[in-house]
């Protein structure tokens, strides 16, 4: 019973810290990053997810599996955080 309580407590602490990180990043960068830079960062994160999946499913090297898993994990967490950031609004000028 004590192991379950320790696990649940640790899990809730880690989850709370991740939520805190998401809130901090969102407050810091929302409406401050240009839409083109935002899209580039998002594409890099998605490419990391795709490379991680390829690394995990390639059958030749075990080290590719290990690195692919780590890349997939970090890219997925980065995508979750980045999805809470909104790019700065684009300002259009009226042509005269």
N, C-alpha and C positions, 0 to 999 in steps of 0.2 A: 504494500500500500504506500509506503514511504517513497519507493522508486517512482510510482505513478505521479505522486504529488510533486516530486522534484522535477520530473519531466514536464509536467503541465506548467509549473511555475517558470521553468527555464524557457519553455516555448512561448509563454505569454510575455515574458520579458523581451525576448528576441523580436517577437511580433510588434510589441509596443515601440521598440527602438526603430524598427523598420518604418512604422507609421510616422514616427517623429522625423525620421530622415526625409520621408516623402513630403511632409508638411514644410520642412525647412527649405528643401530644394524648390518646392512649388512657390513658396513666398518669395524666395530670393530671385528666381529667374522668370516667373510668369510675367508676361507683358513687357519684358525687357530684351528678349532675344529676337532678332530679325527672323522673318519667316523662312528665308532661304537657308540661313545657318541652322535653324531648327530642323528643317527638312533634311539637311546633310547629316546632322547628328543622328536623326532618326534612321536614316538609311544605313549608317555605319553600325548602329545597334542591330538592325535587322540582318545585315550581312554577317554580324557576329553570331546571331542565332542560326542562320543557315550554315555557316562554317562549322559551328558546334554540332549540328545534326549530321553533317557529312562526316565529321571526325568520329562521331559515335557509331555510325553505321558502316564505316569502311572496315573491311575484313582483314587487312594486312598487318597492321601494327597495333599492339595493345596500348602503346603510349599515345597513339592517336585517339583511342577511346577515352583515356584519362584526360587528355588535354581538351578533347571535344566536349566532354561532360562539364569541365570547369568553364570553358568558354560559353557553353549553352546556359549554364547556371548564371554566370555573371551578366551575360547579355539579356537574359530574361528579367533579372532583377533590375537592370538598367532600363529596360523598356517599361517596366511597371512604374519606376520612378519618373521617367521622361514623359510618360503618358499623362501625368498630372501637371505638366508644365504647358502653359499656353503661349504661343508666339505673340510678339507685339503686333498690333493691328497695322495693316498696310494703309498708308495714307496716299490717296489718289488726289492729284491736282486737276482742276478743271482747265482744259485748254481753251484759250481765248482766241 
